[in-house]
Amino acid sequence: MTTVEAGVAGGVGTSPKRPDGGLKVRGEFAFSSDLWADDMLWGATLRSPHPHARIRGIDITAAVALPGVYAVLTHEDVPGAKRYGLEIVDQPVLAMGEVKYQGEPVAVVAADHPETARRAAARIVVDYEVLPAVTEASLGVLLRHVPIRTGDPDATADVVVTGEYQVGMQDQAFLGPESGLAVPAEDGGVDLYIATQWLHVDQKQVADCLGLPAEKVRLTLAGVGGAFGAREDLSMQVHASLLALHTGRPVKMVYGREESFFGHVHRHPATMWYEHGATRDGKLVYVKAKIVLDGGAYASSSTAVAANAATLGIGPYEVPNVVMDASVYYTNNPPCGAMRGFGAVQACFAYESQMDKLASALGLDPVEVRLRNAMTTGSRMPTGQIVEGPAPVADLLIRVRSAPPAPEGSGDLREMPGGVSNTTHGEGVVRGIGYGIGIKNVAFSEGFDDYATARVRLELIGGEPAVLVHTAAAEVGQGLVTVQAQIARTELGVERVTVATADTSVGSAGSSSASRQTYMTGGAVRAACQAVRAALLARVGGARLDGGKVLSDSGAVIADLASVIGDGPIEETVEWRHRPTYPLDPVTGQGNAHVQYAFAAHRATVDVDVELGLVRVVEIVTAQDVGKAVNPLAVEGQIHGGTAQGLGLALMEEIQMVDGIVRNPSFTDYLIPTILDMPPMKVDVLEMADPHSPYGLRGVGEPPTISSTPAVVAAVRAATGKALTRVPVRPEHIVG
Amino acid sequence: MDFLRPSTWDEALAAKAAHPDAVPIAGGTDVMVELNFDRRRPPALLDLTRVAPLTEWGTDGDLLRVGAGVSYRRIIEELGSRLPGLAMASRTVGSPQIRNRGTVGGNLGSASPAGDAHPPLLAAGALVELASVRGVRRVPVDGFFRGPKRSVLEPDELIAGFLVRPGGAQQFAKVGTRNAMVIAVCSFALSLSLETRSVGTGIGSAAPTPLRATEAEEFLSRELDWEARGPVPPSVAQRFGELVAAAASPIDDVRGTAAYRSHALSVLARRTLAWAWKGFREVGP
């Protein structure tokens, strides 16, 4: 246990208002697309119209000739590394002789007006020789295969169910498109203001491509309008920096909505074959599974996504015998990479569909069959890893099942499938209920050196103690700035906390992904606060802090906090790590690959118009173990948002691809749930402390996205009797 | 790009005559999207928001005349009881912000096959009033659309408004793949008049233009028991649905398949018929 200061408002476990909340609601928050410099130029990108083509030549003459154009750059103008990548350096900054997906950047332009820049880009003549495109993952080049073998590969069972499942290409659909401002610096370097998830991994890649040392590429986080994995890879970072260094002027780049669909990676489409064998009383004997993921044209984080799909691919169940093969392939589709849930989403749709199928084959209630196989503390993952922390899988399931049934509709059109579009007044409407539960790893895995850095300074400002917290952790809308301040208040007993803008003048915080930032940067801030506190107490031989006083062992007041700080601010910087993880054995997939597991369960109630195939989700009940709700309101927000994103995948969200071409790159035709699609939720938050994490907390952001999809689909199946083996479910699948 | 801002209708018509390639703009909910997406860069915009009479509605003989600049929101709030079909359709347009800005005149001007206002205007047999410095003409709405985003509007003409006979039973239903803010996968409007014993229909998003299901109209007007207002036999409803679906020529696209659209139209036709007829049976003429 930690010494937690009592009596300071706005500490851990409370829900202070987030500093960006009011600004965002009023439309006053400065996003990265609002950046401005007086003498700035505007960048634009020319992209490939083809999913696969050889470039025989690029003629920039007409573009350069356009008045107002300051630079037109191709791969030849990239001074450093010509390629970048998160795990495998394979993606060209600008296409070199070949384009491998529709939307691949070919050239960039800087001009004194954004429209001039776009017009100039359109004047670049690229001589393409169109090549055949590989658009089926199974026909592509293998990028990674993750096998997992445990137990007897030839195990047999009384009852066997098989199924093939597909997940379409989901988009993160953040609201703030890719944007940033690159400012050339006097030292020959560049200052880049950017919306990203991980400043330091951007810094390294940008510096490599510019041929500059990292210290000459300084990044500052600009206002981020959502991320969900889509800002893990570079988009316009190198392009804007190149243009700024080339022109000697600040260069701003902002993608439009359509361009944004080509500017970031998407969720991997998946095809999955599962076979579940169980005893007659519903105990799983074996699972055999093959997962094929479409990685698209470049690697991005595909290798890690495949590992997640494999290691988490049988779900939160005890299964003695597992044969799992997850593979990801290169194709000429858009690159796929990180998105909330990261490989666990696709697998969960398949294994939860299978659990329902098994329940049906056994004549069991779908929750009952899950309870009979639910993993718990001490259970063994198919990787051989023992689940050490709380694993309240059965408890979560029982909680969502025990919630009162969803209310009957009032007859208001807004509660009907189709809503105010007035497609039914009750005709054809059938109610269904479905369940889903999922498992997710928290933080980085497979032996990755995962750490976060925090610098904390305790000083007097106007005679009052004040804390400055400085990290490079990206606030992407999840509320991390608020959480950092809460932790500092709790650890130092000081209410006045400022969180500095994240930048690269402090060490890496790691990525705002993998549900890891409260755990990791939160852990680092806490450790830095503890170091500050130790230094403070050492000054006067104190034992602890309480109510702004330094106390002795016996509890006697030694001094006022303010007087101990005096003229000597205390500053500590800490690099903090979670317990180490280990690689997977490449043949058996055995290994302690993950540091923490997180679980959420959902119950969805839907009304389906079975004649029109339209769905209205009536209610979603969820239970999730968060270890410790550091900010309960933010936890609830994450659970609502994640659930909505999973509902979107279940019912509407898909980038539709035909022969490598994106058919719906707009919010007109890429649909995300509105408030009339997202029902009221009942959220049950459990706090079962993890002994190894700060405050016992567990990553929160991803689990809600994982199990809401299969729960909604199961409910639609219950209403329609249709197999529905593909998400998103479309109306024609229901009526067909 | 020139931005023309007439303050009277005569000035607007003169401006359009002088700048036939100027694009009229009212709510901007279509035009600004086209501009922002760089799909269109006309030499001039003709802003009609200062022309006050466009935002007025009133009677014209036994017809209701609605100015082209009346917003969807006002259609819902002010004309909901007189033009219920159009009000239902207006309620499905975009978000509250879009309904505050968007106008039926703009919807007609865009002439999209998916325009939500079109099916109820078709079903109600509306007239579109077109004006230019040369004069005014009234075109039946089923002769207004010429193709996807094309109409009979001449380069020097502006849409002044539309005229429609109020009354009767009207319904509108639209299929979309989410429950709000969605472009129609297909839509259907129905209008029944006891007075004239006639049936009007309008189909959206299922052909190159919005269109009427004429054969279905004729069939239903023959088969309905206008006199006693007896129940609609299921076979009649079924046949009506089939004829509505047969009138469409849908395609497969990102929003749905042709087969689904045909199926959904037949369902919507049956359901809207049941609702509209039920209204007659309960309330009377």
Interface residues (C-beta under 8 A of the other chain):
Chain A: E115 R118 G256 E258 R414 P417 G418 G419 V420 S421 N422 T423 T424 H425 E427 G428 E611 L612 G613 L614 R616 L651 M652 Q656 R663 N664 T668 D669 L671 P673 T674 I675 L676 D677 R730 P731 E732 V735 G736
Chain B: N36 F37 D38 M88 R91 T92 Q171 F172 A173 K174 V175 G176 T177 R178 N179 A180 M181 V182 I183 V185 V254 R255 G256 T257 A259 Y260 H263 A264 V267 L268 R271 A274 W275
